Amino acid sequence: MRGPAVLAIGLLLTACGGAGTPTTVAIESATSSSVTVETTTTTAAILEGIDSLSASAAPYDGTWAGTTSEGEDIVFTIESRAVTFVVIGFTSDECAEDSPMSAQAFGTPLGAVEGGKLTARLAGLYVAEINGSFTSESTAAGDVTLQLGSRCGGVRALTWAADLLAEGDPLPGSDEWFGQTPPNGVLPDLSIPDHLYDTTGGASNFDQQSGVFETDGVWYLVGSQMESFIPVPSGWTTQEAGSNTLFMFSEELDLVIGFDSFEGTPEGYVLLGVDGFEGDDRSAQEALDSVVTEMTAGGFEIMASEVVDESRAYFVARQDSTLFLGVLSQNPARGWYHTLISVFDDRAQWDEYYPIVRAMIEGWYGLYDNPLGFSLPADLN
């Protein structure tokens, strides 16, 4: 958002629901127009939107898909002898409530193909070392060593086999997110003024690590690594940052996205995160009270707050002329709370963007068809 605004709510974030070290998220929108967030590599399985590539000049180029010795998917893409995309599914008895899980990475070469051998390494919350051999022009097999951390079972060794996909072949699981089918019929029936979204931008500004599942040309249903689905306007920018997800828009389309910041002048942004810990048994009232206490101590004025039901609540806060809308919605399987924070520089910006954010919240779903969002008052002030 434009204008000097600082939000440091101190929401405790635990990536992937673990009871690890709490992280404080700070959102800044000052003269430097930057937002800084702690970044970790996502581990969500993102298969939607990866194009199958046909074999080309370099041997073995294309997208390969198969299964591991656990029966979970493995997919990787080779371009000019470089491994540019990998996703490996796996399960864990110690983290059974989260299974199946995955390790994945895009972009910068993750490995290489030499002499009929493949090697690749994924480094993030989970580390994966992959080795393999091409047994023909269209078949490959090998092994993978996973480092899952003490919480999810330590070091695991699996084998895998994969085939080269023909052009147009569907990727396994491409209609799923975290092993779940996205909800249907949740795209908002809301017209957006032309200057608040890019009618031609589509999903071109979306992070590669965001899954895109449905669109009507104005709204896109996006799978966030924060284990939820949310509708996002065409032309907005998304940034997956491990412990949170940012949704932003700039009329000038001058946002430059980095791994831990963005530069430019975002007109609006929404932050998805997590508050609490695995097994959190607080009621929505208790979770709301905790956040309100932190914000009040930080100099924020609480203008409104309400508990919607035993697992969901919202608040509106102000600091100087800047307005903040926050939503808390509990994950029923894991305890912690999904959070959505939106920042408005002034009342005029609130009046423009509140209907859009309200529609995003109404169409916000978690896994297992669990509605995280709800209908906020149309005239919330």
Buried (B, 14 or more C-beta within 10 A) or exposed (E): BBBBBBBBBBBBBBBBBBBBEEBEBEBBBEEEBBBBBBBBBBBBBBBBBBEBBEBEEEEBBBBBBBBBEBEBBBBBBBBEBBBBBBBBBBBBEBBEEBBBBBBBBBEEEBBBBEEEEBBBBBEBBBBBBBBBEBEEEBBBBBBBBBBBBEBBBEEBEBEBBBEBBEEEEEBBBBEBBBBBEBBEEBBBEBEBEEEBBBEEBBBEBBBBBBBBBBBEEBBBBBBBBBBBBBBBBBBBBBBBBBBBBBBBBBBEEEBEBEEEBBBBEBBBBBBBBBBBBBEBEBBBEEBBBBBBEBBEEBEBEBEEBBBBEEBBBBBBBBBBBBBBBBBBBBBEEBBBBBBBBBBBBBEEBBEBBBBBBBBBBBBBBBBEEBBBBBEBEEEBE
